């Protein structure tokens, strides 16, 4: 059965950064509708052809959005509920589905229930809401208590997701988001450390309200099938291929990307049938234009991203080859940008063609994966579905190359390049001879 995700290309925005919000929240200030700055970006992403929007954290928090203080109110640095509702309504008018960030593993220390614990200690009605809470020892804030946190960050207090009060509070927030904002799905933060029973119950809840609601989890390591399964989540982040995408180019080692693609999606691939969330960069990692040693390989990299199995995405600004590294701080990865500024637009038209191809061709939406050619700097694979075939060919070398690709039986086969419509290639005797420019790619429709 088809699902709207099969034809979706995501655009990922980190709102607090793109909208230029202050780094920390002042809860005494009135809401400022900075989200209104995203309306031109909706037109921009629609112009690219993107029909899915992943909006990073939006609800009241102390700083970066992943330290939630109130799940039921939009962060005052971004606006109010009507601001967000209007933005999502406009996205839907443009044919763009919207998913929000669900941060359910932990909260910030300003979360109202944790503040109650700090004030009332053992007498608080919310002691069981927090994992590992003990009124002994001490923490970095010298509260005279200890608690579990995310990845050692004591400003991120881990919730006890087995507590009925916590579940009721979080599930109530999700229902509110679905009713008030008509969202189409959620990206779940820190999924790899969330109780799997909670995830299954969340899936049952959301799909009972909206059967095609899409749940995608942030998972860095492990067997993705632990989280992506019929009774749990629909997808997870494909960090394995994220790493292979840039390092295969940097190391002149297409064998790395080939290994990951075959492991995941080849004839014996462990994730065949899963629509994993594929990305070249995001709000937590270096920008791909900074990761690549040779920026001439940006288009070949995106050609793999948009033609491999899974759901492709673009992180805001990366279509302009925006740079940024974690060494310069998170703000470098999450900058305020303005569409009226001067940007590098050399990738825009090729990206439009890649996005159009992904949305128009069944082979790229649901076709299998078969590798046809592999060398240190070259990779070719084919995807086929419903009598349609699309062949991806990559040359990451700094010089032109010529090589042959096996393309089936001895019949003459004509291939049109979806990236360069004027280019026609003809395969004969089951072989296709390709002439590749340096740092180039082709997307051949058979």
N, C-alpha and C positions, 0 to 999 in steps of 0.2 A: 504494500500500500504506500502510495506517495505521501509525502509530508511537505509542508511549505519550506522546511529547512533544506530540502534537496536542491532548490533553486535559489538559495540565499547566499549573498555575499555580504559579509559584515563590515561595518565601519565602526571602529572602537574609539570612543571619546572618554577622556578623563575630565569630567566637568569642572572640578575645583581648579584644575590647572589651566585648561583652555579658557575658562571664563575669568581668569585672573583674580580669583578669590584670595583674601588674606590667608596667611599660612595657619593661623589659629583663630578660633571662634571667640567672639565676645557675646555671651548670651544675653547681655543687656541691650544690645543694639537691635533695631528693627530689621526685618528681612529686606534684602536688596535683590531685586530680580535679575541677577547676572545671567541666569539661564536664557534670557531673551537674546543674548549674544549668539546662541546656537542656532537660531532660525536661519541665518544665511548658510550655515554649515549643512543644514538639511537639504537646501537646494544644491549645494556643492556635491554632497554625496549622491544625491539623486542624479545629478549630471554625470557623475562617474559611472553610474549604473548600480551602485550599492542599494540593496533593498532590505538590509538589516542594520540596526543600530544597537550596539552594546554600549550603554551608558554606565560609567563607573559610579562609585558611591555618591549618593545624593541626599542621604538622610542625616539629620542633625548629628554632628560629631565635633570632637575637640580640634582635630587638625586635619589629617590626610583623608578622612572619610572612612577608614577602616577601624576607627576607634569610636564606634557609634555611641551616642548618648540618648537618642530617642528615635525609635523605628517608625513612629507615627507622624513625624513632622519632617518636611523638607528642610535641609540645612539652610539656616537663615542667610548664610553667605551667598546662596544661590537663588533664594526666592521663597515662595509659598507654594502650597499644593496646586493652586490654580495656574501658577507659572509652569509647573511641570506638566499638568494636565493639558494645557494649551500646546506645549511643545510636542507631546506625544500625539495629540489629535492632528497636528500639522504633519507629523511624520506619517501617520496612517493615511492622510489625504494624498501623500506622495507615494504611497505604496510601500512604505518602509515599516517593517516589523521592529518592535522595540523590546529589548531585554534589559533588566536592571541588575545591579550588583546586590546579591543577598549575602550580607556579612553576619553569619549566624554562629560561627565558632566562638567568637569573643566580642567583647564590648570595651569601650574606653572606661577609664576610672571615673569619668563624670557621668556615666550611666546612672540614671536615677535610683535604681535598685541597689547598685553598689555603694552609692553615696549614703543610702539608708543603712547599709551594713557598717560603713565607717562611723556613722553617727551613733547607731544603737547597738553595735557589736552583737553579742549573742542574743539580744532581745529582738533583733531585726527579724521580720517575717520573711526575709529574702535570703537567709543564710544558705539555704539549699539550692539557690539559683546558680551558685558559683562552684566550679570544680576545684576540689582540693583545698577548700577554705578551712583554715585552722587558726584559732585564736591563741597562737603560740609562735615563738620565733619572731622574725621581723623581715621586712622587705626593703627595697631601695628607697621607698618613700617613708620608712619608719612609722608605719601604721600599727606596729605591734601585732601583725597577723601575716599569714602566708596564703597563697592561692596559686593555682595553676595558671599559666599564661601561654601565649603563642610564641614559640621559638625563642624563649628567654626574654621577651619584651614585656616587662612588668606593667607597662601602660596598656597592655591588651589582655584583659582579664577573661579567662576561659569560662564559658557558660556550661552549666550542667544540663546537657540536652536531654537527659533522661527524666528531668523534673517536669511534672505536669504543668506547673505554673509557667515555666519557661517556654514549654512547647505551646501552650495556649496563647502566650503573649506573642511569640514569633509567628505562629500560624495565623493569628488574628491580623498581624501586620501584613502578611502576604495576601490574605483575603482582601484587606483594605486596598492594597496596591492594585490588585486585579480589578476591584470594583470601581475605584476612583480614577485610575490611570489607564485601565484597559491594556495592561502590558501583555506581551506575548510569550514571555519566558524570563528565566533568571540565570545569571552566572553566579555560582556559589563559591565564595571565597574559602580558601584553605580546606577544600573538600577532603584532602587526604588524611586530615586529623579529626573529621566530623564522624560522630556515631552513625554507622550505616543504617541502623533502624530508624533514626531520625530522617535520613535521606529517603528511605522507602515510604515513610509516613507522609513526608512532604510531597512526594510524587503522587501518592494516592489522593491527597487533598487537592492539589492543583489540577490534576487531570479529571477529577470528579466535577470540577467547576468548568474547566476548559480542556477538552480532550486532546487538543493539539498543542497545549502549553509545553514549551521546550525548556528542559533543565540541563545545564552544562556546568560541570564542576572543574575547579582549578586543581589539577593534580600534576605534580612535577615528576615523581618517581613511582615505580610499581607497575603491576599488571592492571591496565586500564579497565579490564573486564570486572574488576572488583567493584567498580563504581558505575560503569556504563553497562546497564543490563535492562531487560524488559520491565523488571519490577522496581527499578531505581532511577538512575539518571539516563538521559538520552545521549549524552556526549561528555567528553572531558577534554582538557587542553592537551595538545600534542607536543609536549616539551621535547620528546625524543627527536622529532623531525625538526623542531625549531633549531636545535643545536646543529644537526646535520646540514641544514640549509646553508648556513653561512660558513661553517668550517670545511665543508666539501670544496667550496670555492677557494677559501683562503689557503688550504693545504694542498691544493691540486690533487684532491683525493675523492673523486666521485664514487669511489667504492664505499665510503661511509654512508652517503645518502642512499645509494643502492641497497646497502645492507638493511637500513631502517625501513625503506619502502617495501622490500621483499619480506622482511620479518613481519611487518604490519599487514600488508595487503596483497602479497604475492599468492601463488597457487595454494600454499599452505599457511598463508598469513593468519596470525592470531586475532587480528581485528577486522577481518573481512566482514562487511555488512555494517560496521560502525561508522557513523559520520563524525569523526573526531574534529575538534576545532583547531584549525591550522593557522599559524601566525608567523610573521617574520620578526616582529618586535611587539612590545606592549609597555604598559606603565611601570613594569618592574625590571626590565632588562634594557641593555644598551640598544639604541636605535640601530636598525640594520645598516643604515648608511655609514655609521661609525664602526660597526662590526666588520664590514667588508674591507679587505685591504685594497681591493680594486673596485671602485664604484661603477666601473663599466659593466660589472657583473650584476648590477641591480635588476635589470630587465630579465636576464636568464634566471636569476633566483626567483623573481615573481612568476615567471613562466612555470617553473616547477610548482610553486605554491598554489597557483590557480588551476593546475591541471592534474595534480595528484589527488587521490581519494580523500574525501573529507570536506569540511566547510571552511572556505578561505576567508581571511579578514585582512583589513588594512588598519593600522593604528594612525590616528589623526596626525597629519603633517608628513607622514612617511611617503605619501605620494609626491611630496615636494623634495624628497631626499633630505628631510630634516635630520640633523645630527644631534647627538646627546649621549652622554655616558654616565653611569652611576658614580664614577669617580668624581664627577662634578656635582653630585647630589641629585636627589630625586626630582628637584625642580627642573633640571636639565632634560629629564625624560618626560616631563609633564608641563611644558611651557604654555604660556599664554600666546596664542597666535591670532593673527587677523588676516582674513582673506584678501583684504585690500592691499596688504603689503606685497613687496616684490618677492616672488618665490621661483624656484627652479621648476619649470613645468615640463621638462623633457620627458618625464615618465607618464604624463597624463594621458596622451592619446594611446600609447601601448597598453596602459592599464585598462582603459575603456574597452579595448579590443579583447583583452583577457577576460574581463568581467562579462562582456557580452557572450563570449564563447562559453563560459561556465554556465550562464543562465539559459543558453539556447540549445546546448547539445547534451542529449541524454548520456552519451558516453562519458562526459566529464562529471555528470551528476551521480550516476549510479554504476558506471561500468567497472569491470574488474581491472586488475593491474597486471601487466606482463612486460618484463624487461626485454629489450631487443638488442641493445648494444651498450657496452661499458668499457671505458678506458679511464686513465687518470683524470683527464680533462673533458671527457665526453660521456654523455648519458642519453639513451633513447629508450622510451617506454611507450606502450600503446594501451589505450583503454577502449573497450568495446561494449556496446549495449544496443539492443533492438536493431541490429543490422547496421549500426553506425560505428565508425572507428575514428579516433583522434590520436595522432602520434606526436609526442613531445620529443624534441631533439635539442640538446644543449651542447654548446662548445664554450668551456670556461677558459680556454687557453688564450694567451696573448697574441696568437698568430692564427691565420686561416688554416683550416684543415679540410681534408676530403676523406670520406670513409663510406662504406657500404653497410646498409641495415637490412636484415632479413625481414620481409614483409608478407610472407605467406606463400601461396602457390605460384605457379609460373605465369598466371594471367597478368596482363598489363593492368596496372593500378595507377590511377591519377590521384594526386594529392594537391590540395590547395592550402596555402599558408594563411591561416586565420589572422596572423599578425601582419602579413604583407599580401593582400588579396591579389596583387599582380603576379605573384610567384606561383608557378605551376611546376610540380615535379612528377615524373612518371617512373614507376617501378616496373621493371621487366625481369622475367625469369625468377620471380620471387625475391629480387634484390632492389633496393633503392639506393642510388648513389646520391650523396648529399655533399654540397660544397658550402662550408660554413665560414662566415667571417669571424674574426677574433671576437671573443666575449659576446656571443650571439645566441639566439634561440629561434626555433621555429615551432609552430603549433599547426600540424598538418592534418587536415580533414580528408579522410579517405572516401 
